[in-house]
Amino acid sequence: MDYNRLTPEEEKVIIHKGTERPFTGEYLNNKVAGTYYCKRCDTPLYRSEDKFESACGWPSFDDEIEGAVKRVRDADGHRTEIICNNCGAHLGHVFLGEGFTPKQTRHCVNSVSLKFVPEKKEGLTAAYFASGCFWGTEYFFMKAPGVKQTSVGFMGGHVDNPTYEQVCQKNTGHLETTEVVFDPAVTSYEEMVKLFFETHDFTQTNGQGPDIGPQYLSCIFYSDPAEKAIAKKYIDILTDKGYRVATLLKPASIFWKAEDYHQQYYEYKGTLPYCHKYTKIF
């Protein structure tokens, strides 16, 4: 099987059955509606409505998506491991009879074993793109046909509700990100992806234009396997054209909206982006 590539830290947990430190996981306090997928194979495992607070230090669920999770008795006979039923990725352990919820079940899951996909808005689709300074990224998307709303903010980091000043310190893990809400009856996710690549230098590895730093990297935050496949399709097309694509692909997580003065920045300033421009490619 062609599974997702894992970092060494992810391999320690998912392949070698390690455990992330308690109270450090990305999804421990996540209360956004959506679905949790297997980090290794993108199989849907848990729904947000089955997540609850157990104060144990790891995300807890009292139920799984039917058929998605397999239980395996530990070799010592004391605990029951839970693994992805599709690829065997280690998720954590399951405990029974603790009284947290009426289901008397607690799936204690490592955040690092999961990807979270937010629930899509009714009738509209939200997509998330990072391509350097979010002022310039939003400038082009807000003018695109079928786009109903745009917002700028931060995604992909480990600090809740970060400020712009915190992100600029380059240690929160967030990327400057634009949320693009579009009408799929008018346009498509493919059109959004094409516009993303045509409005920035997706070959730059250390930022975007004169803006250097990890918060300015090129990245598509995909919300489901279908979006990931479309993004990869266009990366492959660009690679075949001879480009060295530096764009990252990451699962969408919580989108933290930036301060009001960042929203529609160039529209209110009456100026043009300094590090983004449109270049026809496709």
Helices and strands as residue ranges (DSSP letters): H 8-14, E 34-38, E 44-47, G 48-50, E 51-52, E 60-61, E 69-73, E 80-84, E 90-96, E 105-109, G 111-113, E 114-118, E 125-131, H 134-141, E 147-155, H 164-168, E 175-182, H 189-198, E 207-208, E 211-212, G 214-216, E 218-222, H 225-240, E 248-251, E 256-257, G 260-262, H 265-269
